[in-house]
């Protein structure tokens, strides 16, 4: 190889000298000394599910009582399990009433 070929080879390698190690991340270190307050996280999640369940149960009084009422009842049970007992209970009760009214009373009107 003469000098011109070496210079061309070096120029080609210089064009492709990119750093590609950015895709690999360093492994995370888990610190067990940090205490997470899991009860507050669960209660907040239960509150959100409870409001969604209550909204669906109230909506079921006006539109598609069987579908939205059943969904409200299921989400109500999930909300009660996650700690939002009152919202879940209301959603279950309103969803059940909506299904009963929708199936047994509304067909006569």
N, C-alpha and C positions, 0 to 999 in steps of 0.2 A: 504494500500500500504506500502510495506516495502522500505528500503533504496535502494536496488538494482533496484527495479522497478522505483523509482524516478530518479535514476542516468541514467537509460536507456532512460526514457522519456525526461530528460534534454538533453541527448546526441542527441536524434533524433531531438529535437527542435533546438539545436545548429547547426545541419547540414543544416537546411533549413532557417537560419536567414539571408536572403539576403535583400538588399535594392532595392526595385522595384519602387520607386517613381521617377525614372529618366525620365519616359515617359511623365510625366505631367510637362508642362512648365509654368512658370509664365506668366500672361497676359502682352502683350506689352503695352507700354504707347505711345500714339500718341501725338507728340509735334506739335501743330499747329503754333508755332512761326517760325518753319523752313520753308522757302519758297523754293519750288522746282521750277526750271526753266523748266516749261512744254513745252514752245515753242522750246527750244533747243532739248529736248528729242523727240518731235514730228518731228522736222526738220531732226534730225539724222535718225529716223526711216523712214521718207519719202525718204531720200537720199539712204538708203539701198534698199528699195523697188523700187526706181527709177532705180538704177543700175541693179537690177534683171530684171525689166521690159525691159530695154534697151537691155540687153543681150538676153533675150528671143525673142525680136522683131528682132534683128540682126540674131539670129539663125534661125528664121522663114524664112528668105530670102533663106536659103539653104535646110532646112529640115522641112517637115510638116507645110507648110505656114498657113493653116487654124487653126490648133490647137495651135501652138506656137504664131502665130500672134494675135489670139483672147486672149490668156493668157497675152501676152505683152500689149495689149490694156487695159485689165481689170486692170492689175497691174499698168499701166501708170496712169489710173484714180485715183487709190488708192494713188499713189505717189503724184499726183497733189493735192489731198485733204489733204495730210499730209504736204504740204509745199514745195515740190520739183517740182516746176512748169516746169522748163526747161527739166529736165530728163523725167518727165512724158509726156510732150508734144512731145518730140522726140520719146519716146517709142510708143505713140499712133500713130504718123504719120508713123513711119517705119512699125509698125504692120499692119496698114490699107493698106499701099502700098504693103506690102507682100501678104496680102489676095487678093487684087485686081489683082496683077500680077499672083498669084498662081491659081486663079479661072478663069480668063479671057484670059490671054496671054499664059501661059505655056501649056495649052492643045493643042495649035496649033503647038507646036514644037515637 
